[in-house]
Amino acid sequence: MKIIVNGANGRMGKQVTEKALSLGMLACAVDKNNEGEASYPIYSSLSDFTGEADVIIDFSHYLATRELIEYALRRSLPVVIATTGHTPVELALIEEASKHIPIFHSANMSLGIALLIELAKTATAKMPGADIEIIEKHHDRKLDAPSGTALLIADGLREVRPELYNHAGRSGSGKRDPNEIGISAIRAGSIVGEHEVMIATDSQTITLKHEAHDRGVFADGAFSAAEFLIGRKNGLYTMKDVASEK
């Protein structure tokens, strides 16, 4: 498997690139900000690379979605999209492109998060009147809040309770709406990523928590997704599809 890593100079991109390089799987590294020294060449644009490749792993930025999709379609390459913050227009681009190439798209590349969502869905379905809170913690340099993973969890819970809606950053006074999913975002220090789901009634509380100790877990997940995509039919896949095969 030969991998194009898009966003190779980012925090996650470096991890994925170095892992691909160590395994002899690096087709090329791409980053528009290619300043600094590296032990491998870094292209400024995807279109600059015309060599052989089997899959793209994207850890760049949601604003690069159109360029990424157009390149993948032009070369008929499957793509793993691990960026977050996409606009509805960009999400529509991804969905349309998945009719022509296999695309894996997830706000979190950890298998553990996929399992957390499934466990939280089960508990939510069994406790239909429970209050639900999501607490997410990340490092102080993370730009988006709530995290894409927190929103992914909330989306999963709506599969079993469609009436739920997100309420991020609660403040002021007023009674809690029983149909809200309260989402609290904490940004401090060098926290890699923690996500906690509380499902509470008047008499009991279930708490489910996932903690990423090292960013390597996301690199491993990206590789699992890339391997999963090779040879797949055109379509849009998620970590749930990978987890179902484990």
Stockholm file with secondary structure:
# STOCKHOLM 1.0

chainA/1-246         MKIIVNGANGRMGKQVTEKALSLGMLACAVDKNNEGEASYPIYSSLSDFTGEADVIIDFSHYLATRELIEYALRRSLPVVIATTGHTPVELALIEEASKHIPIFHSANMSLGIALLIELAKTATAKMPGADIEIIEKHHDRKLDAPSGTALLIADGLREVRPELYNHAGRSGSGKRDPNEIGISAIRAGSIVGEHEVMIATDSQTITLKHEAHDRGVFADGAFSAAEFLIGRKNGLYTMKDVASEK
#=GR chainA/1-246 SS CCEEEESTTSHHHHHHHHHHHHTTCEEEEECSCCCSCCSSCEESSGGGCCSCCSEEEECSCGGGHHHHHHHHHHHTCCEEECCCCCCHHHHHHHHHHTTTSEEEECSCCCHHHHHHHHHHHHHHHHSTTCEEEEEEEECTTCCCSSCHHHHHHHHHHHTTCTTCEEEESCCSSCCCCTTEEEEEEEECTTCCEEEEEEEECSSCEEEEEEEESCTHHHHHHHHHHHHHHTTCCSEEECHHHHHHTC
#=GC SS_cons         CCEEEESTTSHHHHHHHHHHHHTTCEEEEECSCCCSCCSSCEESSGGGCCSCCSEEEECSCGGGHHHHHHHHHHHTCCEEECCCCCCHHHHHHHHHHTTTSEEEECSCCCHHHHHHHHHHHHHHHHSTTCEEEEEEEECTTCCCSSCHHHHHHHHHHHTTCTTCEEEESCCSSCCCCTTEEEEEEEECTTCCEEEEEEEECSSCEEEEEEEESCTHHHHHHHHHHHHHHTTCCSEEECHHHHHHTC
//
